[in-house]
Amino acid sequence: MSYQEAVDAKGVKYGLRELTPVDMLDIIEAAENAASNQTWLQLAMMMCAVESIDGVPVPLPTTKRHVRALAGRIGNLGLVAIKRAMFPEAPATEDAETSAEPTLTPAETAAKN
């Protein structure tokens, strides 16, 4: 993986780390009962790849509450920027950066419906 930074529509910079297998296991453990929810886990993995926001270090979340708090800090615009950095081959819509909803992958769309 070659991503290192994502910048959202408001100019917020997200430093990104490559998650190791140990990091992934820690996130699954932190997810508790949500670990069986593919969509939740995929979103959590993307958000947990954030190692800094505007240069301020972000520790890897260790509980479900920490993951939710990080999601609140990142917000929709941040999630769209992170997703674009991590999955540049995914199709994007023209207004994805200003959309209230992040662009969903086909698997996420199927899980949502």
C-alpha positions as CSV (number, residue, x, y, z in Angstrom):
1,M,0.0,0.0,0.0
2,S,1.4,3.4,-0.9
3,Y,-1.0,5.9,0.6
4,Q,0.5,8.2,3.3
5,E,-1.8,11.2,3.5
6,A,-5.4,12.2,2.7
7,V,-6.8,15.7,2.5
8,D,-10.5,16.4,2.8
9,A,-12.5,19.1,1.1
10,K,-11.9,21.5,4.0
11,G,-8.2,21.0,3.9
12,V,-7.9,18.8,6.9
13,K,-4.8,16.4,6.5
14,Y,-5.0,12.8,7.7
15,G,-1.7,11.0,8.0
16,L,-2.3,7.3,7.2
17,R,-0.5,4.2,8.5
18,E,-0.5,0.8,7.0
19,L,-2.3,-1.5,9.4
20,T,-0.3,-4.6,10.4
21,P,-1.9,-8.0,11.0
22,V,-1.5,-7.3,14.8
23,D,-3.3,-3.9,14.4
24,M,-6.1,-5.6,12.5
25,L,-6.5,-8.2,15.3
26,D,-6.5,-5.5,17.9
27,I,-9.3,-3.6,16.0
28,I,-11.3,-6.8,15.7
29,E,-10.9,-7.4,19.5
30,A,-11.9,-3.8,20.2
31,A,-15.0,-4.1,18.0
32,E,-16.5,-6.7,20.4
33,N,-19.8,-7.9,19.0
34,A,-19.6,-5.5,16.0
35,A,-16.7,-7.6,14.6
36,S,-19.3,-9.8,12.9
37,N,-20.6,-6.8,11.0
38,Q,-18.6,-6.6,7.8
39,T,-19.5,-3.0,7.0
40,W,-18.7,-1.8,10.5
41,L,-15.4,-3.6,10.5
42,Q,-14.4,-2.2,7.0
43,L,-15.2,1.3,8.1
44,A,-13.4,0.8,11.4
45,M,-10.3,-0.4,9.6
46,M,-10.2,2.6,7.3
47,M,-10.7,5.0,10.2
48,C,-8.1,3.2,12.4
49,A,-5.5,3.7,9.6
50,V,-5.5,7.4,10.6
51,E,-2.3,8.1,12.5
52,S,-2.6,11.9,12.7
53,I,-5.1,14.6,12.0
54,D,-3.5,17.9,11.0
55,G,-0.2,16.7,12.4
56,V,-1.6,15.7,15.8
57,P,-0.9,12.0,16.5
58,V,-3.9,9.7,16.8
59,P,-3.3,6.4,18.7
60,L,-4.8,3.2,17.4
61,P,-8.2,2.8,19.1
62,T,-8.4,0.1,21.7
63,T,-12.1,0.0,22.4
64,K,-15.3,0.3,20.4
65,R,-16.0,3.6,22.1
66,H,-12.6,4.9,20.9
67,V,-13.4,3.8,17.3
68,R,-16.7,5.7,17.5
69,A,-14.9,8.8,18.9
70,L,-12.4,8.7,16.1
71,A,-15.3,8.3,13.6
72,G,-16.8,11.5,15.0
73,R,-13.5,13.4,14.6
74,I,-13.0,12.2,11.1
75,G,-16.6,12.9,9.9
76,N,-18.0,12.3,6.4
77,L,-15.6,14.5,4.5
78,G,-12.6,12.8,6.2
79,L,-14.0,9.4,5.5
80,V,-14.4,10.2,1.8
81,A,-10.8,11.5,1.6
82,I,-9.4,8.5,3.4
83,K,-11.3,6.1,1.2
84,R,-10.0,7.9,-1.9
85,A,-6.4,7.7,-0.6
86,M,-6.7,4.0,0.3
87,F,-8.8,2.9,-2.7
88,P,-7.9,5.2,-5.6
89,E,-9.3,2.7,-8.1
90,A,-12.8,2.9,-6.6
91,P,-15.2,5.0,-8.7
92,A,-16.0,8.4,-7.4
93,T,-18.8,10.8,-8.0
94,E,-18.3,14.4,-8.9
95,D,-19.6,15.8,-5.7
96,A,-18.3,13.0,-3.3
97,E,-16.2,15.5,-1.3
98,T,-19.2,17.7,-0.5
99,S,-21.7,14.9,-0.1
100,A,-23.1,14.1,3.4
101,E,-22.7,10.4,2.6
102,P,-19.4,8.8,1.6
103,T,-19.3,6.9,-1.7
104,L,-20.1,3.3,-1.0
105,T,-18.5,0.2,-2.5
106,P,-20.8,-2.4,-4.0
107,A,-20.4,-4.6,-0.9
108,E,-21.3,-1.6,1.4
109,T,-24.3,-0.8,-0.8
110,A,-25.5,-4.4,-0.6
111,A,-25.1,-4.5,3.1
112,K,-26.9,-1.2,3.5
113,N,-29.9,-2.4,1.6
